[in-house]
Amino acid sequence: MTWRRGTVSEFPGLASFAEMASEKARFETLNPEYAGTRVLDEVREREFARLDRLGHVYVDYTGGGLFGESQVSDHMAFLTGSVLGNPHSTNPTSALATERVAQCRKRVLSFFRADPDEYVLIFTSNASGALKLVGESYPFGEGDRFLLTFDNHNSVVGIRAFDRVSRATTRYLPVEPPDLRVSDETLVRFLEEGSGSRNKLFAYPAQSNFSGVQHPLEWIEGAQDLGWDVLLDAAAFVPTSRLDLSRWKPDYVTLSFYKMFGYPTGVGALLARRSALTKLHRPWFAGGTISWASVLAESHTMSSGSEGFEDGTLNYTSLPAVEIGLDFLDSVGIEAIHSRVNALAGWLMEKLVTLRHGNGERLARIYGPVDMDSRGGTLALNLYDAEGDPIDHREVEEKANRWKISLRTGCFCNPGAGELALGLEKDEIVGCLARSGNRLTLHEFQQCIDDRSTGAVRISFGVASNFEDAYTVYRFFQDFQKS
Ligand SMILES: Cc1ncc(COP(=O)(O)O)c(C=O)c1O
């Protein structure tokens, strides 16, 4: 068993190995399903040995996944054992690249159990690139609707900035504190509002990258029955949960592969239902997206299917690594990852909610649900001192850096969830903006709202996480306790 080998003496806050072992035994009794995820301990030793060798505690999987070492060596072996040319020509190196792109497309569809007759896969540079494709191409017009939950990532919220969207009505579906979920009643009320509109797009994250809440996938069919096209942002969901597109049929699904398996970066995907894809109209064309173009006649014809959405040359040297990454996830088992991550997050949450300063004041406040029902292994929280004042998340991050704990702080590009969780009011934000001439740094904004917290601390678990990581994070937070 490895537990921050050689680091205990550096950090007086860390308990003895014996204390950790006894807490682990209690954890395993309370979480019998954890025993079924033992394969992940072997994977950690074999594929992620660098974490323990270099003394890192990595708990920012929602920021970016980690790759297993064999993913990189397998990819290098492929690249150095073949010659790849720019695809779409008949020469042998081009033909190989074309074949591998097609193979990767098939592999991604099959990983998500998507029927190729029903879904088209479009490679993008990341989830944001996939979201941009939908945002710039969806035919918003006068009287149309764009509905999005408050807890969407900025790359979804940013869709509102396209000129075309300004012709439609944009509405935000509130997530309600303390759980940061949407009530059925509110959802139905907002969905029914668009009854007279022609084009209606409803966007929500399958898992919030702020609170870890997993919104029901049942919303997809419910919204479609009311005439909405559904954009499911699956970027934070798919690294630790199964998305089965033979069961759930969103019109558009967006994701980044590095969040699922760390390597390669720079490749993401838009999975679109064929019927929904025909609804999208690109505002420009590029090399690769047209079947024909004329400068003299100022005319062009878009390619059909995925090609019309893939600008320029694909990242063809990296696509074989996507296949390797999916094979890696399959070999480990997404269900085992899900089960482990949830057990660790549940344990940490349970410990954190009971932490008190000597005078009885609460140390940590968690944003979102404090049970593991319909949520993933991501926790957002703030720490409070013995006087009940928030401890600045930047101070927490600085100390975590010294402990070699990679956690994340701030708003995680999720301003809506942050504003609701932190209890910020629209009037005070608008007031601060008006007083500053609409330009504010984060520090100025914080001063404007009387030094209240403008962000949070996020812990997220993933494929290589183990109990020792969760325990170290717990001891780290405990070190803020005043006796
Ligand atoms: C839910 C969600 N959507 C979209 C994104 C954007 O992903 P990318 O930065 O890979 O484009 C993120 C990134 O954190 C995310 O968590």
The ligand as an SDF file (V2000), in Angstrom:
LIG
                    3D

 16 16  0  0  0  0  0  0  0  0999 V2000
  -19.4680   20.5510  -17.9520 C   0  0  0  0  0  0  0  0  0  0  0  0
  -18.3980   21.1050  -18.8360 C   0  0  0  0  0  0  0  0  0  0  0  0
  -18.7170   21.5210  -20.0680 N   0  0  0  0  0  0  0  0  0  0  0  0
  -17.8000   22.0080  -20.9140 C   0  0  0  0  0  0  0  0  0  0  0  0
  -16.5000   22.1200  -20.5340 C   0  0  0  0  0  0  0  0  0  0  0  0
  -15.4960   22.6900  -21.5030 C   0  0  0  0  0  0  0  0  0  0  0  0
  -14.5600   21.7140  -21.7900 O   0  0  0  0  0  0  0  0  0  0  0  0
  -13.2670   22.0670  -22.6710 P   0  0  0  0  0  0  0  0  0  0  0  0
  -12.5120   23.1070  -21.8820 O   0  0  0  0  0  0  0  0  0  0  0  0
  -12.5370   20.7920  -22.7570 O   0  0  0  0  0  0  0  0  0  0  0  0
  -13.7410   22.5870  -23.9530 O   0  0  0  0  0  0  0  0  0  0  0  0
  -16.1080   21.7270  -19.2560 C   0  0  0  0  0  0  0  0  0  0  0  0
  -14.7150   21.8920  -18.7960 C   0  0  0  0  0  0  0  0  0  0  0  0
  -14.4210   21.8710  -17.6210 O   0  0  0  0  0  0  0  0  0  0  0  0
  -17.0820   21.1820  -18.3860 C   0  0  0  0  0  0  0  0  0  0  0  0
  -16.7730   20.7550  -17.1570 O   0  0  0  0  0  0  0  0  0  0  0  0
  1  2  1  0
  2  3  1  0
  2 15  2  0
  3  4  2  0
  4  5  1  0
  5  6  1  0
  5 12  2  0
  6  7  1  0
  7  8  1  0
  8  9  2  0
  8 10  1  0
  8 11  1  0
 12 13  1  0
 12 15  1  0
 13 14  2  0
 15 16  1  0
M  END
$$$$
